[in-house]
Amino acid sequence: MLPGLVMLAACTESSSHGHAHEEDAHGHGSELSVDTTIWTNDVELFVEYPAFVVGNTSRFAAHFTILDGHQPVKEGEVTVSLIKGKTGIRHTVQKPSSPGIFTPALQPKEAGEYQLLIDLDMPLFKQRFDLGKVQVYPDDETATEVLSKRDQSEPEISFLKEQAWKIGFQTAPVQEDTVYGMIKLAGRWMPEPGTQRTLNAGSSGNVLYEVPSMVQGIAVKKGQVLMRISGKDLNVNGIESEIRKAKAEFEQVKSEYDRKKELHQLQVVPDAEFEEVEKRYAVAQANYQQLLNNYGANGVAIRAPFDGYVKDISVENGAFAGAGQPLITVGSELSSMIQARVSPEKRGLVTQTKKVWVLDSGKTLPVKGKVVSVGQNVTEGNPMLSVFIEVKSPVTAVEGNLAEVQLGYSNNQMGLVIPKDALLEDFGTYKVVVQNGGEAFAMRPVEIGAFNGDRVTITRGLQNGEWVVTTGAYQVKMASMAGSAPAHGHAH
């Protein structure tokens, strides 16, 4: 109960029955219904109910949709409250009558202006919807006279929530946001320096694969043994000589490290000098330990230097490899680079890049990009400047493949933007499906500006705060052409 609110009537029931909008609980016909749609960050509420008339029961059809995925709310309880001053009435239903639809009811006793609230209590969160001021009419005639004057500004298409919940459907708000100037570039994927490493044979011998089905593209883990140099034809003397050399270097550095550590504790050796010997000690220890780990009775192990994939295999299984010969190249997908080209007159704009979008077949990839370098010189044979774009998120692009890039630079301009998936193109003109209410849609012609990745600027036709259909617009369009969708007042 709201603090300080005296309830004139209140009840709670477990709602399991269906409902029809055309008739209230007492059998009184209701000629006019009221509908309201409210969006929050998480939920859309579309509610229909017969106009409030003294003595009549108005049964609600409250449709709740989780916006992420556009699916119906399937559990929870809903309370409707009709409040005037510090008194009011409320009704709670403890579950939906069908997925997404809750059917509480109110029967007002006095005419006047009230505040209408609807509370949704779900296991994960609670949400209050304030439907503002509503009128309770003294009789049906007055309600009919007032509500029949409502004006519909544009032809509407009816597309029921039950239809939307059964298909891939999604909506998005029209928002005001920064509009970027765009530079479109074409380039090619290349490995970022340091993201691939070629492993060579440390000694001569036969190469044996340790990974089943060793082929290009398979995933590997850091430290995983990929190959071994067989001990049969192994240059044992050479390896043992390397181990002895590494051990001697490690012991020498360790002796110096131990001595200077004591002197450093006595504040005889300065910090900088001790830090330098500490670094050399760590390197010598790691080098010696790696040789010990990689050399055994089965030969010398060739291990993956990091998580990644096999990019290239230079020697066949069982083949002989000489010391220093390349064996295998391991690459990482965690960071890649795109090399593109731009005309010199656009260099200044490229250096002002604020956002980078990488596209594949027109779809914006969920990756983060950054311009790291722009060339400064051109030649007679190469009149374009190179642009290097670092892509920090995992990508599956093949090295050398074409890449489409959009560079956004800011002009400090604001504009209305929507997802570009909302656009319906028809011979060079564009339309969107606007959601005027929960089940009321309209086709609206729009004029567009620049594309910013997966969003597009709207220069005419929409207003900030309106909602457009981004997935399922074609189905709504087909419903308008069929002309067979039920009107409001349908039975669920």
C-alpha positions as CSV (number, residue, x, y, z in Angstrom):
1,M,0.0,0.0,0.0
2,L,1.2,3.5,-0.7
3,P,2.2,5.4,2.4
4,G,-0.7,7.4,3.8
5,L,-3.2,5.9,1.4
6,V,-6.6,4.8,2.8
7,M,-7.9,2.0,0.6
8,L,-11.6,2.2,-0.1
9,A,-11.5,-1.2,-1.6
10,A,-8.7,-3.6,-2.1
11,C,-8.4,-7.3,-3.0
12,T,-5.9,-9.8,-4.3
13,E,-6.6,-12.8,-6.5
14,S,-4.8,-15.4,-8.5
15,S,-5.6,-14.5,-12.1
16,S,-5.9,-17.6,-14.3
17,H,-8.9,-16.7,-16.5
18,G,-8.9,-15.1,-20.0
19,H,-10.5,-11.8,-20.7
20,A,-12.4,-10.0,-23.3
21,H,-12.1,-6.3,-23.7
22,E,-15.7,-5.9,-25.0
23,E,-17.4,-6.7,-21.7
24,D,-16.7,-5.9,-18.0
25,A,-17.2,-8.2,-15.1
26,H,-20.8,-7.2,-14.6
27,G,-21.8,-7.7,-18.1
28,H,-22.1,-3.9,-18.9
29,G,-21.1,-3.2,-22.4
30,S,-18.3,-0.6,-22.7
31,E,-18.4,1.3,-26.0
32,L,-15.0,3.0,-25.6
33,S,-11.7,1.7,-24.3
34,V,-8.6,3.6,-23.3
35,D,-5.1,2.4,-24.1
36,T,-1.7,3.6,-22.9
37,T,1.9,2.6,-23.7
38,I,4.9,3.4,-21.4
39,W,8.5,2.4,-22.0
40,T,11.2,2.2,-19.4
41,N,14.8,1.0,-19.9
42,D,13.8,-2.6,-19.4
43,V,10.0,-3.0,-19.9
44,E,7.2,-1.9,-22.2
45,L,3.8,-1.7,-20.7
46,F,0.8,-1.6,-23.1
47,V,-2.5,-1.5,-21.2
48,E,-6.1,-1.4,-22.4
49,Y,-9.2,-1.0,-20.3
50,P,-12.8,0.2,-20.6
51,A,-13.2,3.9,-19.8
52,F,-13.8,4.4,-16.0
53,V,-17.5,4.9,-15.3
54,V,-19.0,5.0,-11.8
55,G,-20.4,1.6,-10.8
56,N,-18.9,-0.2,-13.8
57,T,-16.0,-2.6,-13.5
58,S,-13.1,-1.9,-15.9
59,R,-11.0,-5.0,-16.4
60,F,-7.4,-4.3,-17.6
61,A,-5.4,-6.1,-20.2
62,A,-1.9,-5.1,-19.1
63,H,0.7,-6.4,-21.6
64,F,4.3,-6.4,-20.3
65,T,7.2,-7.0,-22.6
66,I,10.9,-7.4,-21.7
67,L,12.5,-5.0,-24.2
68,D,15.7,-7.0,-24.5
69,G,14.5,-9.8,-26.9
70,H,11.0,-8.5,-26.9
71,Q,9.5,-11.4,-24.9
72,P,6.5,-11.4,-22.6
73,V,6.7,-11.3,-18.8
74,K,5.8,-14.8,-17.7
75,E,5.8,-14.5,-13.9
76,G,5.3,-11.9,-11.2
77,E,2.3,-10.0,-9.8
78,V,0.7,-6.8,-10.9
79,T,-1.2,-4.2,-8.8
80,V,-3.4,-1.4,-10.3
81,S,-4.2,1.6,-8.0
82,L,-6.7,4.4,-8.7
83,I,-5.9,7.3,-6.3
84,K,-7.6,10.6,-5.4
85,G,-6.0,12.6,-2.7
86,K,-5.2,10.1,0.2
87,T,-7.8,7.6,-0.7
88,G,-8.2,5.1,-3.5
89,I,-8.8,1.6,-4.7
90,R,-6.4,-1.1,-5.9
91,H,-6.4,-4.7,-7.1
92,T,-3.6,-7.2,-7.3
93,V,-3.3,-10.3,-9.5
94,Q,-0.6,-12.8,-8.6
95,K,0.2,-14.2,-12.1
96,P,-0.6,-13.5,-15.7
97,S,-3.7,-14.9,-17.3
98,S,-1.6,-15.8,-20.3
99,P,2.1,-15.1,-20.9
100,G,2.7,-11.4,-20.8
101,I,-0.9,-10.4,-20.0
102,F,-2.2,-9.5,-16.5
103,T,-6.0,-8.8,-16.0
104,P,-6.7,-6.9,-12.8
105,A,-10.0,-4.9,-12.5
106,L,-11.2,-1.8,-10.7
107,Q,-14.8,-0.5,-10.0
108,P,-14.7,3.2,-9.1
109,K,-17.5,4.6,-6.9
110,E,-17.1,8.3,-7.4
111,A,-16.6,10.5,-10.5
112,G,-13.6,12.8,-10.8
113,E,-9.9,13.0,-11.6
114,Y,-7.7,10.3,-10.3
115,Q,-4.1,9.1,-10.6
116,L,-3.6,5.7,-12.1
117,L,-0.6,3.6,-11.1
118,I,0.5,0.1,-12.2
119,D,3.1,-1.8,-10.3
120,L,5.0,-4.8,-11.7
121,D,6.7,-7.1,-9.1
122,M,9.0,-9.6,-10.8
123,P,11.5,-12.0,-9.2
124,L,14.4,-10.0,-10.7
125,F,13.2,-6.4,-10.3
126,K,10.2,-4.2,-9.5
127,Q,8.9,-1.4,-11.8
128,R,6.2,1.3,-11.2
129,F,4.4,2.8,-14.1
130,D,2.6,6.2,-13.6
131,L,-0.2,6.6,-16.1
132,G,-0.9,10.1,-14.9
133,K,-4.3,11.7,-14.4
134,V,-7.4,9.7,-15.6
135,Q,-11.0,10.6,-15.5
136,V,-13.8,8.6,-13.9
137,Y,-17.1,9.6,-15.7
138,P,-20.4,9.7,-14.0
139,D,-22.2,7.7,-16.7
140,D,-21.7,5.9,-20.0
141,E,-23.2,8.8,-22.0
142,T,-20.6,11.3,-20.6
143,A,-17.7,9.0,-21.3
144,T,-18.9,8.4,-24.9
145,E,-19.3,12.1,-25.5
146,V,-15.8,13.0,-24.3
147,L,-13.8,10.0,-25.7
148,S,-15.5,9.9,-29.1
149,K,-13.8,13.2,-29.9
150,R,-10.3,11.7,-29.8
151,D,-8.3,12.4,-32.9
152,Q,-6.0,9.9,-34.7
153,S,-3.3,11.8,-36.4
154,E,-2.1,9.2,-38.9
155,P,-3.5,5.9,-40.2
156,E,-2.5,3.0,-37.9
157,I,-1.6,-0.6,-38.4
158,S,-2.7,-3.1,-35.8
159,F,-0.1,-5.7,-34.9
160,L,-0.9,-7.6,-31.7
161,K,1.5,-8.2,-28.9
162,E,0.8,-11.9,-29.2
163,Q,2.0,-11.7,-32.8
164,A,5.1,-9.8,-31.9
165,W,6.0,-12.2,-29.1
166,K,6.0,-15.2,-31.5
167,I,8.4,-13.8,-34.1
168,G,11.8,-12.1,-34.0
169,F,10.7,-8.6,-33.0
170,Q,12.6,-5.7,-31.6
171,T,12.0,-1.9,-31.1
172,A,14.3,1.0,-30.3
173,P,13.9,4.6,-29.3
174,V,14.6,7.6,-31.5
175,Q,17.5,9.3,-29.6
176,E,19.4,12.5,-29.8
177,D,23.1,11.8,-29.9
178,T,26.4,13.0,-31.4
179,V,26.5,12.8,-35.2
180,Y,29.9,12.1,-36.7
181,G,31.3,13.2,-40.0
182,M,32.3,10.0,-41.9
183,I,35.3,8.9,-43.9
184,K,34.7,5.5,-45.6
185,L,37.9,3.5,-46.3
186,A,38.6,0.1,-47.8
187,G,41.6,-1.9,-46.6
188,R,43.0,-5.3,-45.8
189,W,43.4,-7.3,-42.7
190,M,46.9,-7.9,-41.4
191,P,48.5,-9.2,-38.2
192,E,49.4,-6.6,-35.6
193,P,53.1,-6.7,-34.8
194,G,53.7,-9.1,-31.9
195,T,50.5,-11.1,-32.4
196,Q,52.2,-13.9,-34.4
197,R,55.4,-15.8,-33.8
198,T,57.4,-18.3,-35.8
199,L,58.9,-21.1,-33.8
200,N,62.2,-22.5,-35.1
201,A,64.1,-25.7,-34.5
202,G,66.7,-25.3,-31.8
203,S,68.6,-28.3,-33.1
204,S,68.5,-30.7,-36.0
205,G,66.2,-33.8,-35.8
206,N,63.0,-35.4,-37.0
207,V,59.8,-33.4,-36.3
208,L,56.9,-35.2,-34.7
209,Y,53.5,-33.6,-34.3
210,E,52.1,-33.7,-30.8
211,V,48.6,-32.2,-31.7
212,P,46.1,-34.5,-33.4
213,S,44.9,-33.2,-36.8
214,M,47.6,-30.5,-36.9
215,V,46.2,-28.2,-39.5
216,Q,46.1,-24.4,-40.1
217,G,43.4,-22.7,-38.0
218,I,43.2,-25.0,-35.0
219,A,43.2,-23.3,-31.6
220,V,46.2,-23.7,-29.2
221,K,46.8,-22.8,-25.6
222,K,49.9,-21.1,-24.1
223,G,52.5,-23.7,-23.1
224,Q,50.9,-26.5,-25.1
225,V,53.4,-28.8,-26.8
226,L,52.8,-28.6,-30.5
227,M,55.7,-30.6,-31.9
228,R,58.8,-32.4,-30.7
229,I,62.3,-32.7,-32.3
230,S,62.9,-36.5,-32.1
231,G,65.8,-37.6,-29.9
232,K,66.7,-40.3,-32.5
233,D,68.4,-37.9,-34.9
234,L,68.8,-35.1,-32.3
235,N,72.0,-33.1,-32.0
236,V,72.2,-34.0,-28.3
237,N,75.6,-32.5,-27.8
238,G,74.4,-29.1,-29.2
239,I,71.3,-29.0,-26.9
240,E,73.3,-30.2,-23.8
241,S,75.8,-27.5,-24.6
242,E,73.1,-24.9,-24.7
243,I,71.7,-26.1,-21.3
244,R,75.2,-26.0,-19.7
245,K,75.7,-22.5,-21.1
246,A,72.3,-21.4,-19.8
247,K,73.0,-23.0,-16.4
248,A,76.4,-21.3,-16.1
249,E,74.9,-17.9,-16.9
250,F,72.0,-18.4,-14.5
251,E,74.4,-19.4,-11.6
252,Q,76.7,-16.5,-12.3
253,V,73.8,-14.0,-12.3
254,K,72.3,-15.6,-9.2
255,S,75.5,-15.2,-7.3
256,E,75.7,-11.6,-8.2
257,Y,72.0,-11.2,-7.4
258,D,72.4,-12.8,-3.9
259,R,75.4,-10.6,-3.1
260,K,73.8,-7.3,-4.2
261,K,70.5,-8.2,-2.5
262,E,72.3,-8.3,0.9
263,L,74.1,-5.0,0.1
264,H,70.9,-3.5,-1.0
265,Q,69.3,-4.4,2.3
266,L,72.2,-2.6,4.0
267,Q,71.5,0.4,1.7
268,V,75.0,0.0,0.2
269,V,73.8,-0.7,-3.3
270,P,71.4,1.9,-4.8
271,D,67.9,0.9,-6.0
272,A,68.6,1.3,-9.7
273,E,71.6,-1.0,-9.6
274,F,69.8,-3.7,-7.7
275,E,66.7,-3.5,-10.0
276,E,69.0,-4.0,-13.0
277,V,70.6,-7.2,-11.6
278,E,67.2,-8.4,-10.5
279,K,65.9,-8.2,-14.1
280,R,69.0,-10.1,-15.5
281,Y,68.5,-12.8,-12.8
282,A,64.8,-13.2,-13.8
283,V,65.7,-13.5,-17.5
284,A,68.5,-16.0,-16.9
285,Q,66.3,-18.1,-14.7
286,A,63.4,-18.2,-17.2
287,N,65.8,-19.1,-20.1
288,Y,67.4,-22.0,-18.1
289,Q,64.1,-23.3,-16.9
290,Q,62.6,-23.3,-20.4
291,L,65.5,-25.3,-21.8
292,L,65.1,-27.9,-19.0
293,N,61.3,-28.1,-19.5
294,N,61.6,-28.5,-23.3
295,Y,64.3,-31.1,-23.4
296,G,63.7,-34.6,-22.3
297,A,63.9,-38.3,-23.3
298,N,61.3,-37.7,-26.1
299,G,63.2,-34.9,-27.6
300,V,62.9,-31.1,-27.6
301,A,59.3,-29.7,-27.1
302,I,58.0,-26.9,-29.3
303,R,55.4,-25.0,-27.2
304,A,52.8,-22.4,-28.1
305,P,54.0,-19.0,-26.8
306,F,50.4,-17.8,-26.2
307,D,46.7,-18.6,-26.7
308,G,45.9,-18.4,-30.4
309,Y,45.7,-20.5,-33.5
310,V,48.0,-22.3,-35.9
311,K,48.6,-19.9,-38.8
312,D,51.2,-21.8,-40.8
313,I,53.0,-25.2,-40.7
314,S,56.4,-25.2,-42.4
315,V,57.4,-28.8,-42.0
316,E,55.6,-32.1,-42.4
317,N,55.1,-34.7,-39.7
318,G,58.2,-37.0,-39.5
319,A,60.3,-34.8,-41.8
320,F,63.9,-33.8,-40.9
321,A,64.5,-30.2,-39.8
322,G,67.8,-28.5,-39.5
323,A,68.8,-26.2,-36.6
324,G,67.2,-22.8,-37.0
325,Q,64.6,-24.0,-39.6
326,P,61.1,-22.5,-39.2
327,L,58.6,-25.1,-38.0
328,I,55.3,-23.5,-37.2
329,T,53.7,-20.0,-36.9
330,V,51.2,-19.2,-34.1
331,G,48.9,-16.2,-34.4
332,S,46.5,-14.5,-32.0
333,E,43.0,-13.3,-32.8
334,L,42.9,-11.0,-29.8
335,S,44.3,-8.1,-31.8
336,S,44.6,-7.4,-35.5
337,M,45.2,-4.5,-37.8
338,I,43.7,-3.1,-40.9
339,Q,45.8,-1.2,-43.5
340,A,43.8,1.2,-45.5
341,R,44.6,4.1,-47.8
342,V,43.3,7.7,-47.8
343,S,43.9,10.7,-50.0
344,P,46.3,13.3,-48.6
345,E,43.7,16.0,-48.3
346,K,41.8,13.9,-45.8
347,R,44.8,13.3,-43.5
348,G,43.7,16.0,-41.1
349,L,40.3,14.5,-40.7
350,V,41.7,11.1,-40.2
351,T,43.9,12.3,-37.3
352,Q,40.7,13.7,-35.7
353,T,39.0,10.3,-35.6
354,K,36.8,9.8,-32.5
355,K,35.2,6.5,-33.4
356,V,36.0,3.6,-35.7
357,W,33.5,1.2,-37.1
358,V,34.5,-2.1,-38.9
359,L,31.9,-3.6,-41.2
360,D,31.5,-7.0,-42.7
361,S,29.0,-7.3,-45.6
362,G,27.3,-4.1,-44.4
363,K,27.0,-5.3,-40.8
364,T,28.9,-3.5,-38.0
365,L,31.2,-5.9,-36.1
366,P,31.2,-5.7,-32.3
367,V,34.9,-4.7,-32.1
368,K,36.8,-1.7,-30.9
369,G,39.1,0.1,-33.4
370,K,41.6,2.9,-33.1
371,V,43.7,4.8,-35.7
372,V,47.3,4.2,-34.6
373,S,49.2,5.7,-37.5
374,V,48.7,7.8,-40.6
375,G,51.4,8.1,-43.4
376,Q,52.9,11.5,-44.1
377,N,54.6,11.1,-47.5
378,V,53.3,10.2,-51.0
379,T,55.3,9.3,-54.1
380,E,54.5,9.6,-57.8
381,G,53.9,5.8,-57.9
382,N,51.8,5.8,-54.7
383,P,49.7,9.0,-54.3
384,M,47.8,7.7,-51.3
385,L,48.6,7.7,-47.6
386,S,48.6,4.5,-45.5
387,V,46.3,4.4,-42.5
388,F,46.8,1.7,-39.8
389,I,43.8,0.8,-37.6
390,E,44.3,-1.4,-34.6
391,V,41.3,-3.7,-33.8
392,K,41.5,-4.9,-30.2
393,S,38.6,-7.3,-30.0
394,P,38.6,-10.9,-31.2
395,V,38.0,-11.1,-35.0
396,T,37.8,-14.0,-37.4
397,A,38.9,-12.1,-40.5
398,V,41.4,-13.9,-42.7
399,E,44.7,-12.1,-43.2
400,G,44.6,-10.3,-46.6
401,N,40.8,-10.2,-46.8
402,L,39.2,-6.9,-47.6
403,A,38.0,-4.8,-44.7
404,E,35.4,-2.0,-44.8
405,V,36.0,0.8,-42.3
406,Q,34.2,4.0,-41.3
407,L,36.1,6.7,-39.4
408,G,34.0,9.1,-37.5
409,Y,35.2,12.6,-36.7
410,S,33.2,15.0,-34.5
411,N,31.8,18.3,-35.7
412,N,30.2,18.8,-32.3
413,Q,26.8,18.3,-33.9
414,M,23.8,16.6,-32.4
415,G,21.1,14.8,-34.3
416,L,18.3,12.2,-34.1
417,V,19.6,8.7,-34.7
418,I,18.0,5.2,-35.0
419,P,19.4,1.8,-35.8
420,K,19.9,1.4,-39.5
421,D,18.0,-1.9,-39.4
422,A,14.8,0.1,-38.9
423,L,15.0,1.5,-42.4
424,L,12.8,0.1,-45.2
425,E,14.1,1.2,-48.6
426,D,11.8,1.6,-51.6
427,F,13.4,2.8,-54.8
428,G,15.7,5.2,-53.1
429,T,13.3,6.5,-50.5
430,Y,13.1,5.4,-46.9
431,K,10.3,4.6,-44.5
432,V,10.3,3.3,-40.9
433,V,7.6,1.6,-38.9
434,V,6.8,3.8,-35.9
435,Q,5.2,2.3,-32.8
436,N,2.6,4.8,-31.7
437,G,1.3,2.5,-29.0
438,G,1.7,-1.1,-27.8
439,E,-0.3,-2.6,-30.8
440,A,-0.6,0.5,-32.9
441,F,2.0,1.1,-35.7
442,A,2.3,3.5,-38.7
443,M,4.5,3.6,-41.8
444,R,6.4,6.9,-41.8
445,P,8.5,8.4,-44.6
446,V,11.8,9.7,-43.4
447,E,14.8,11.5,-44.7
448,I,18.3,10.3,-43.7
449,G,21.7,11.8,-43.2
450,A,25.0,10.1,-42.4
451,F,25.4,6.5,-41.4
452,N,27.4,6.1,-38.2
453,G,28.2,2.5,-38.0
454,D,25.0,0.6,-37.2
455,R,23.1,3.8,-36.7
456,V,21.7,6.4,-39.2
457,T,20.9,10.1,-38.7
458,I,17.3,11.1,-39.3
459,T,16.9,14.7,-40.7
460,R,13.1,14.6,-41.1
461,G,10.1,12.5,-40.2
462,L,10.8,11.4,-36.6
463,Q,10.8,13.1,-33.2
464,N,13.0,12.4,-30.1
465,G,11.5,9.8,-27.9
466,E,9.4,8.0,-30.5
467,W,9.9,4.2,-31.0
468,V,10.7,2.4,-34.2
469,V,10.7,-1.2,-35.2
470,T,14.2,-2.6,-35.9
471,T,13.4,-6.3,-36.3
472,G,10.0,-7.4,-37.6
473,A,9.2,-4.2,-39.6
474,Y,8.5,-6.3,-42.7
475,Q,5.9,-8.3,-40.9
476,V,4.1,-5.2,-39.7
477,K,4.2,-3.9,-43.3
478,M,2.7,-7.1,-44.6
479,A,-0.1,-6.8,-41.9
480,S,-1.0,-3.4,-43.2
481,M,-1.2,-4.7,-46.7
482,A,-3.3,-7.7,-45.7
483,G,-5.7,-5.6,-43.8
484,S,-6.8,-8.5,-41.7
485,A,-5.2,-7.8,-38.3
486,P,-7.7,-7.5,-35.5
487,A,-8.6,-4.0,-34.2
488,H,-8.2,-2.9,-30.6
489,G,-10.7,-4.6,-28.3
490,H,-9.6,-8.1,-29.3
491,A,-10.0,-11.0,-26.9
492,H,-6.9,-12.7,-25.6
